[in-house]
Amino acid sequence: MDLHDYRRFTDELRLRLEADPRVLSLVVLGSTADLGRAPDRWSDHDFFVVTIPGQQEAFRTSLHWLPRSGEIAFSYRETAHGVKALLRDGHLLEFAVFDPDELNLARVSNYRVLFDRERVVERMARVAEATPGSPEASIPSDDWLAGQFLTSLLVGVGRHERGERISGRQLVKGGALRHLLVLCEKSAGAPGREAVDPLDPLRRFEQAFPSLGEKVNGILERDTPEAARALLDLAVERLPEAFAPEAVDAVRAAMS
């Protein structure tokens, strides 16, 4: 979907929902919020619909209110509140339906309220403040992240050598990597953290840290044990103060 069609879909969605007396607000999220980062051809539509109490389920089970609803190839219930629908041209719609009090269950980073009949702007501000990754939310300590990184490498390589290669790969290239990238983002300060997605430290990492992102992508092409050793070397090179030398030596020896 090109940018013109994307924004036209957003406008039609807003007009349809604003005309429905059961709907109190439309909140668009991520790329759909279109805040400084315009949607591109790969962007989905991501949004919350806020209804009067008792009407949420009607919007989750009947999708006729969506623009181009006749072009839905398939849809399914992703969570208790959320639905995913895929149009025949491959465009994805991800949305959740809440009443005003249920908004407290949500987690958001970038968002924009397109219309509001029930103080949703105030409610969303509180949701954003409580979302992990926001300045007000609890952020894991460096010691915890470093410990998780080292132990995930160790356990991941052990599982790989035991023959549990899928599990080992996930621990090294998923869990350990995630903890390392959060540490790198924290060490970069506010500019680095603002460039990535606070809900997913892997999103837009290469845009925030091009050189480091290139190195990490190269490491991920390697076999699991070699990737684990390379990630450990990179971590010590980039963040020497974050890792106790004895711990690094112990993990390196165990993975050799």
C-alpha positions as CSV (number, residue, x, y, z in Angstrom):
1,M,0.0,0.0,0.0
2,D,1.5,3.3,-1.0
3,L,1.5,6.3,1.3
4,H,-1.5,8.0,-0.4
5,D,-3.6,4.9,-0.1
6,Y,-2.4,4.2,3.4
7,R,-3.5,7.6,4.7
8,R,-6.7,7.4,2.8
9,F,-7.5,4.1,4.6
10,T,-6.7,5.8,7.9
11,D,-9.0,8.7,7.1
12,E,-11.9,6.4,6.1
13,L,-11.4,4.4,9.2
14,R,-11.7,7.5,11.3
15,L,-14.8,8.8,9.5
16,R,-16.6,5.4,9.8
17,L,-15.9,5.1,13.5
18,E,-16.5,8.8,14.4
19,A,-20.0,8.4,12.8
20,D,-20.8,5.4,15.0
21,P,-22.4,6.5,18.4
22,R,-21.1,3.3,20.0
23,V,-17.5,4.5,19.5
24,L,-15.8,6.9,21.9
25,S,-12.3,7.1,20.4
26,L,-9.8,5.9,17.8
27,V,-6.2,5.6,18.8
28,V,-3.6,4.9,16.0
29,L,-0.3,3.3,17.0
30,G,3.2,2.9,15.6
31,S,3.5,3.7,11.9
32,T,-0.2,4.4,11.7
33,A,0.3,7.3,14.1
34,D,2.5,8.9,11.4
35,L,4.6,10.8,13.9
36,G,7.9,11.8,12.3
37,R,8.2,8.4,10.6
38,A,5.9,8.0,7.6
39,P,4.4,4.6,6.9
40,D,6.0,2.7,4.1
41,R,4.9,-0.1,1.8
42,W,5.4,-2.7,4.6
43,S,3.5,-0.9,7.3
44,D,0.4,-2.4,8.7
45,H,-2.5,-0.5,10.3
46,D,-2.3,-0.7,14.0
47,F,-5.0,0.9,16.2
48,F,-7.3,0.8,19.2
49,V,-11.0,1.3,19.0
50,V,-12.6,2.5,22.3
51,T,-16.3,1.8,22.6
52,I,-19.0,2.3,25.2
53,P,-19.1,-0.5,27.7
54,G,-20.7,-3.6,26.4
55,Q,-20.0,-3.0,22.7
56,Q,-16.5,-4.2,22.5
57,E,-17.3,-7.8,21.5
58,A,-19.5,-6.7,18.7
59,F,-16.6,-4.9,17.1
60,R,-14.3,-7.9,17.6
61,T,-16.6,-10.5,16.1
62,S,-18.2,-8.5,13.2
63,L,-15.7,-6.6,11.0
64,H,-18.1,-4.9,8.6
65,W,-17.2,-1.5,10.2
66,L,-13.7,-1.8,8.7
67,P,-12.9,-0.1,5.4
68,R,-12.6,-2.7,2.6
69,S,-14.1,-5.3,4.9
70,G,-15.3,-7.2,1.8
71,E,-11.6,-7.8,0.9
72,I,-10.6,-9.6,4.1
73,A,-8.9,-12.8,3.1
74,F,-8.9,-14.1,6.7
75,S,-9.1,-12.8,10.3
76,Y,-8.6,-14.3,13.7
77,R,-8.7,-13.5,17.4
78,E,-5.2,-12.9,18.5
79,T,-5.8,-12.0,22.2
80,A,-8.8,-11.5,24.4
81,H,-9.1,-7.9,23.1
82,G,-7.3,-8.0,19.8
83,V,-7.9,-9.1,16.2
84,K,-5.7,-9.5,13.1
85,A,-7.2,-9.2,9.6
86,L,-5.4,-9.6,6.3
87,L,-6.7,-8.1,3.1
88,R,-6.4,-9.9,-0.1
89,D,-3.7,-7.5,-1.3
90,G,-1.6,-8.5,1.7
91,H,-2.2,-5.4,3.8
92,L,-2.5,-6.3,7.5
93,L,-4.8,-4.7,10.1
94,E,-4.0,-5.2,13.8
95,F,-6.4,-3.8,16.3
96,A,-7.8,-4.1,19.8
97,V,-11.2,-3.0,21.1
98,F,-11.5,-1.7,24.6
99,D,-14.0,0.1,26.7
100,P,-12.4,3.1,28.5
101,D,-11.5,1.2,31.7
102,E,-9.9,-1.6,29.7
103,L,-7.4,0.8,28.2
104,N,-5.3,0.3,31.4
105,L,-4.5,-3.2,30.0
106,A,-2.8,-1.7,26.9
107,R,0.9,-1.0,26.3
108,V,2.0,1.7,23.8
109,S,4.9,3.6,22.5
110,N,4.1,6.0,19.6
111,Y,0.4,6.8,19.4
112,R,-2.1,9.5,18.3
113,V,-5.7,10.0,19.4
114,L,-7.7,10.8,16.2
115,F,-11.0,11.7,18.1
116,D,-12.0,11.5,21.7
117,R,-15.4,11.5,23.4
118,E,-14.4,10.1,26.8
119,R,-11.1,11.7,28.0
120,V,-9.1,9.0,26.1
121,V,-6.3,11.5,25.6
122,E,-5.8,11.6,29.4
123,R,-6.2,7.8,29.8
124,M,-3.7,7.1,27.0
125,A,-1.1,9.4,28.6
126,R,-1.3,7.3,31.8
127,V,-1.0,4.1,29.7
128,A,2.1,5.4,28.0
129,E,3.6,6.3,31.3
130,A,3.1,2.8,32.6
131,T,4.4,1.1,29.5
132,P,7.8,-0.7,29.8
133,G,10.4,1.4,28.0
134,S,8.9,4.7,28.9
135,P,10.9,7.1,31.1
136,E,8.6,6.5,34.0
137,A,8.5,2.7,33.7
138,S,10.9,0.3,35.4
139,I,14.0,-0.4,33.3
140,P,16.1,-3.6,34.1
141,S,19.4,-2.9,35.7
142,D,22.7,-3.3,33.8
143,D,23.6,-6.1,36.2
144,W,20.4,-8.0,35.4
145,L,20.8,-7.5,31.6
146,A,24.5,-8.5,31.7
147,G,23.7,-11.6,33.8
148,Q,20.9,-12.6,31.5
149,F,23.1,-12.1,28.4
150,L,25.9,-14.2,29.8
151,T,23.7,-17.1,31.1
152,S,21.6,-17.2,27.9
153,L,24.8,-17.6,25.9
154,L,26.0,-20.4,28.1
155,V,22.8,-22.3,28.3
156,G,22.1,-21.8,24.6
157,V,25.5,-23.2,23.5
158,G,25.0,-26.1,26.0
159,R,21.6,-27.0,24.4
160,H,23.1,-26.8,20.9
161,E,25.9,-29.2,21.8
162,R,23.3,-31.5,23.5
163,G,21.4,-31.7,20.2
164,E,18.7,-29.2,21.2
165,R,19.7,-26.9,18.3
166,I,16.4,-25.1,17.9
167,S,16.2,-24.2,21.6
168,G,19.9,-23.3,21.7
169,R,19.6,-21.0,18.6
170,Q,16.7,-19.2,20.2
171,L,18.5,-18.6,23.4
172,V,21.6,-17.2,21.7
173,K,20.1,-15.3,18.8
174,G,16.9,-14.3,20.6
175,G,17.2,-14.0,24.3
176,A,20.9,-13.2,24.7
177,L,20.9,-10.8,21.7
178,R,17.9,-8.9,23.0
179,H,19.6,-8.3,26.4
180,L,22.8,-7.1,24.7
181,L,21.0,-4.7,22.5
182,V,19.1,-3.2,25.4
183,L,22.4,-2.7,27.2
184,C,23.9,-1.0,24.1
185,E,20.8,1.2,23.8
186,K,21.1,2.2,27.5
187,S,24.8,3.0,27.2
188,A,24.0,5.3,24.2
189,G,21.8,7.6,26.3
190,A,18.6,9.3,25.2
191,P,19.4,9.8,21.5
192,G,20.0,6.1,20.9
193,R,16.9,5.0,22.9
194,E,14.7,7.5,21.2
195,A,15.6,6.1,17.8
196,V,14.5,2.5,18.5
197,D,11.1,1.0,19.5
198,P,10.8,1.1,23.3
199,L,8.6,-2.0,23.2
200,D,11.0,-4.0,21.0
201,P,14.7,-3.2,21.2
202,L,15.3,-5.0,17.9
203,R,13.1,-2.7,15.9
204,R,15.0,0.0,14.0
205,F,18.3,-0.9,15.7
206,E,20.2,-0.6,12.5
207,Q,18.9,2.9,11.9
208,A,20.0,4.0,15.3
209,F,23.3,2.2,15.3
210,P,24.3,1.5,11.7
211,S,27.8,0.2,12.3
212,L,26.9,-2.0,15.2
213,G,23.8,-3.2,13.5
214,E,25.9,-4.4,10.5
215,K,28.3,-6.3,12.9
216,V,25.4,-7.9,14.7
217,N,23.7,-9.0,11.5
218,G,27.0,-10.6,10.3
219,I,27.3,-12.5,13.6
220,L,23.8,-13.8,13.3
221,E,24.7,-15.5,10.0
222,R,27.1,-17.8,11.9
223,D,26.4,-21.2,13.5
224,T,25.1,-20.9,17.1
225,P,28.3,-21.6,19.1
226,E,30.4,-19.4,16.8
227,A,27.7,-16.7,17.0
228,A,27.6,-16.9,20.8
229,R,31.4,-16.5,21.1
230,A,31.3,-13.5,18.7
231,L,28.5,-11.9,20.6
232,L,30.5,-12.2,23.8
233,D,33.5,-10.7,22.2
234,L,31.4,-7.8,20.8
235,A,29.8,-7.2,24.2
236,V,33.1,-7.0,26.0
237,E,34.6,-4.8,23.3
238,R,31.6,-2.4,23.4
239,L,30.7,-2.4,27.1
240,P,33.8,-3.5,29.1
241,E,32.5,-2.0,32.3
242,A,29.2,-4.0,32.2
243,F,30.8,-7.4,32.5
244,A,32.9,-8.8,35.4
245,P,36.1,-10.3,33.8
246,E,35.8,-13.5,35.9
247,A,32.2,-14.1,34.6
248,V,33.3,-13.5,31.0
249,D,36.3,-15.9,31.4
250,A,34.0,-18.5,32.9
251,V,31.5,-18.3,30.1
252,R,34.1,-18.2,27.4
253,A,35.8,-21.3,28.8
254,A,32.6,-23.2,29.0
255,M,31.7,-22.3,25.4
256,S,35.1,-23.2,24.0
